[in-house]
Amino acid sequence: MPLRLKNFKEHTGASAMPPPLADGMDRAITPIPAWRRYGPYAVLAALAVGILCWALLRTGGNTYRVPMDRVTFGKVTRGVFEDFIAVRGTAAPFTTHYLTADQGGTVKQVLSEDGAIVKAGLPLIILANPALELQVATREADSASQLNALQNTKLQLEEGRFKYQRDLLEIEHQIQKLAGDLARDKILLDGNAIAPSMYRQEEEEYAYQVKLKEAIVASRDTEQKIREQELTQLRETITRLAQSIATARASLEALTIRAPTDGRLTALNAEVGQSKAQGAVLGQVDSLDRFKLTAQVDEFYLGRVAPGQVALFTLDGHDYRATVSKIYPQITNGTFRIDLTFEDPSPGGIRAGQAVDIRLELGGAATALLLPYGPFFQDTGGNWVFTVAPNGRYATRRAVRFGRRNPQYLEVIQGLAPGETVVLSAYEGFQKMDRIEFDPSGKP
């Protein structure tokens, strides 16, 4: 049998075994189809993918789970929006004059104490500056020298004027005498009583004296002109020196710091022996009977606060009004400063540094869509919120736009409808989430 099978294989080239010839012998096993072997795995995989897709579609992205008691909610309503902001004001003197060192120096004396009531012009601090004192003394010596030169020039001018006047008088006398001689000798010459040569000598002498007079007058005028120019220059120099001395003396006087006005001396910063640079602030004098309010306002309202706006506040059980008088547009730590002045009647008994809660009116009341103000606004900048689903089980992220705001409400411009519920608490823990789910133990 094996030999026949081997010959059969070799003859036919078949590689498969022939079917069994009788019962009880080996059978060929039929292979399992692929769909039966891998089908259950494919079903499980499809089910897992479906569950995942359902979960993603249900959550819409990143999800954060939070206990209900850690979240606060607010409803969108339609009502009257009062356009105001609440700020903390501080009472300050109405006027403040700073004590500034116009000249640097060393503190020599402090004549008043911090908190003292002072009168205008009262000396408060005395500084010493030896270099400035030496400079003033030098300028005064220069001025004295120039004054002496001016006096000498004036004296020389007077002496020259007297000399020229005397010389001219003598020449005039000679000319008059020669004129008389010429008139007399002309008669004698006509009668041949004198020689013509003698007469010509007299004429020449007369002409010489006339020319000498003209030369002396010209010299006098020129010298007087020069002397006058010297006098003018000396007077200008003396004037400049006098102004310089006056300035230097004023600088010396400025070493004594005086009260610029009546008031209370505060913030005194001067001790004997301290060196103070030019321009240093040594203290201030505050007004006693008039006050104002200063407040820091969020930079969000910089474009909405204007002079003349009304502010309301209560002090000692009485209501008062104030108006915005000045705005300082410089932004510091996210706020800017405003000054407010009281309207009659002014509050009595107010003290510098006293804090006051102010209600600053920005506009009139108007009907609007309102959402209670909450900490979320600081986290989102008012650009988006978490709105609660109708079933109250979760909240989803939604873009919104707000308009005006006051300490109680935000004016809703876009993105929310009346009756919708919004998460008002801080979003610090889930700013990057798209959905937050609430513990089902409570309802918003």
Order of alpha helices (4+ residues) and beta strands (2+ residues): alpha-alpha-beta-beta-beta-beta-beta-beta-beta-beta-alpha-alpha-beta-beta-beta-beta-beta-beta-beta-beta-beta-beta-alpha-beta-beta-beta-beta-beta-beta
